Amino acid sequence: MPFYDKGDVRIRYEEAGSGFPLLVTPGGGLNSRVSNWPTAVINAMEEFKNDFHCITMDQRNANSGESSGPIPVDDPWGAFADDQLGLMDHLGIREFFFMGYCIGGPFALKLIERAPERVVAAVLCQPVGHRPELPDHMYNGGRNNWAPALLAQRPDLTMETIEAYLHNLFRVQPDFVYSVSRDFVRSCQTPMLVMPDDTPGHPYQVSMDIAALAPKAEVTVYPWKEPKDLWVKTVHQVRDFLKAHLPVAAAH
């Protein structure tokens, strides 16, 4: 399991396949980690390794993952983007596709905001977003499910720091996808494919809003996980979408 170190941040990552780079982050909220792939709705590392150079990672401070670093209270979404871009720099990769599951929806949009010239196209699979009738769903999940295990491992951290971090992740911009504004998405020229879900943390309305606002967004059918034939068709749609956006040099 290779690691990439940058200052006091250590990121564990994995690679599979060859071709144009595809950075994929599994679901699991703040516990987004490589070991989540076998139970993912699509195991991207298996499914796309024959088409692309697939790269995945444990996100910083995911429990049961091996990536670690400070709790970046002042810029939580930006720090995730820095870790992801730092990994691409470490691998010598300039341009890449990004496919994010769950919390990877906000990751995708933050990455595009941070480095629009590097993210060639993005797939947002079951993106996390704000649900007005459950405004603290994500905050409470972080506080109750993620924080206790992390605090048990990290005597340097306090619940006060964690609460400030979760506040800045999920309460400062209590709308839409948390990480960027609707105005940013309205102006975003990056092609994206949205794969809706509808659970407390993955509101259907947020997926539809992303698809409606982003000028170059496409959307899959919903629901798409069942039956198996429809799932297969949707996986083909993801592959076709990415291949259609290969840079000219990479397509030949």
Backbone hydrogen bonds, N-H to C=O, Kabsch-Sander energy under -0.5 kcal/mol:
donor,donor_aa,acceptor,acceptor_aa,energy
4,Y,11,I,-2.6
6,K,9,V,-2.7
9,V,6,K,-1.9
10,R,68,S,-3.0
11,I,4,Y,-3.1
13,Y,2,P,-2.2
14,E,56,T,-2.3
16,A,54,C,-2.3
18,S,49,K,-0.9
22,L,53,H,-2.7
23,L,97,F,-2.8
24,V,22,L,-0.6
24,V,55,I,-3.0
25,T,99,M,-2.1
31,N,28,G,-2.3
32,S,29,G,-1.2
33,R,27,G,-0.6
33,R,31,N,-0.6
36,N,33,R,-2.1
37,W,34,V,-2.0
39,T,36,N,-1.0
40,A,37,W,-1.9
44,A,42,I,-1.6
46,E,43,N,-1.0
47,E,43,N,-3.2
48,F,44,A,-2.4
51,D,48,F,-1.6
52,F,48,F,-2.4
53,H,20,F,-1.8
54,C,16,A,-2.6
54,C,52,F,-1.2
55,I,22,L,-2.5
56,T,14,E,-2.4
58,D,12,R,-2.2
59,Q,32,S,-2.6
59,Q,57,M,-0.5
61,N,67,S,-1.5
62,A,59,Q,-2.0
65,G,62,A,-1.9
68,S,10,R,-2.3
73,V,71,I,-2.1
75,D,72,P,-0.8
79,A,75,D,-2.2
80,F,76,P,-1.4
81,A,77,W,-1.9
82,D,78,G,-2.5
83,D,79,A,-2.4
84,Q,80,F,-2.4
85,L,81,A,-3.0
86,G,82,D,-2.5
87,L,83,D,-1.9
88,M,84,Q,-1.9
89,D,85,L,-2.5
90,H,86,G,-2.5
91,L,87,L,-1.9
92,G,89,D,-1.5
93,I,88,M,-3.0
94,R,92,G,-0.5
96,F,118,R,-2.7
97,F,21,P,-2.6
98,F,121,A,-2.0
99,M,23,L,-2.7
100,G,123,V,-2.3
101,Y,25,T,-2.2
102,C,125,C,-2.4
104,G,101,Y,-3.0
105,G,102,C,-2.2
107,F,103,I,-1.9
108,A,104,G,-2.5
109,L,105,G,-1.9
110,K,106,P,-2.1
111,L,107,F,-2.9
112,I,108,A,-2.3
113,E,109,L,-2.1
114,R,110,K,-2.6
115,A,111,L,-3.0
118,R,115,A,-2.0
119,V,115,A,-1.6
120,V,96,F,-2.3
120,V,118,R,-1.0
121,A,96,F,-0.5
122,A,191,P,-2.1
123,V,98,F,-2.4
124,L,193,L,-2.9
125,C,100,G,-2.7
125,C,123,V,-0.7
126,Q,124,L,-0.7
126,Q,195,M,-3.0
128,V,102,C,-2.3
129,G,201,G,-1.7
130,H,176,F,-3.2
134,L,131,R,-2.2
137,H,134,L,-2.0
140,N,136,D,-3.1
141,G,137,H,-1.9
142,G,138,M,-2.2
143,R,139,Y,-2.5
144,N,140,N,-3.0
145,N,141,G,-2.5
146,W,141,G,-1.0
146,W,142,G,-0.6
147,A,142,G,-2.8
150,L,146,W,-1.6
151,L,147,A,-3.1
152,A,148,P,-1.8
153,Q,149,A,-0.9
153,Q,150,L,-0.8
154,R,150,L,-1.4
157,L,154,R,-2.2
162,I,158,T,-2.1
163,E,159,M,-2.8
164,A,160,E,-1.9
165,Y,161,T,-2.3
166,L,162,I,-3.0
167,H,163,E,-2.3
168,N,164,A,-2.1
169,L,165,Y,-1.9
170,F,166,L,-2.8
171,R,167,H,-2.6
172,V,167,H,-1.3
175,D,173,Q,-3.1
178,Y,175,D,-1.9
179,S,177,V,-2.2
185,V,181,S,-1.7
186,R,182,R,-2.4
187,S,183,D,-1.3
187,S,184,F,-0.7
188,C,184,F,-0.6
188,C,185,V,-0.9
192,M,216,K,-2.0
193,L,122,A,-2.2
194,V,218,E,-2.7
195,M,124,L,-3.0
199,T,202,H,-1.3
207,S,203,P,-1.5
208,M,204,Y,-2.2
209,D,205,Q,-2.4
210,I,206,V,-2.5
211,A,207,S,-2.4
212,A,208,M,-2.1
213,L,209,D,-2.5
214,A,210,I,-2.6
216,K,188,C,-0.6
217,A,214,A,-1.6
218,E,192,M,-2.7
220,T,194,V,-2.5
230,L,227,P,-0.7
231,W,227,P,-2.0
232,V,228,K,-2.8
233,K,229,D,-2.2
234,T,230,L,-2.2
235,V,231,W,-2.4
236,H,232,V,-2.2
237,Q,233,K,-1.8
238,V,234,T,-2.1
239,R,235,V,-2.3
240,D,236,H,-3.0
241,F,237,Q,-2.6
242,L,238,V,-2.4
243,K,239,R,-2.7
244,A,240,D,-2.2
245,H,241,F,-0.8
245,H,242,L,-1.2
246,L,243,K,-1.3
250,A,247,P,-0.7
251,A,247,P,-1.6
252,H,248,V,-0.6
252,H,249,A,-0.6
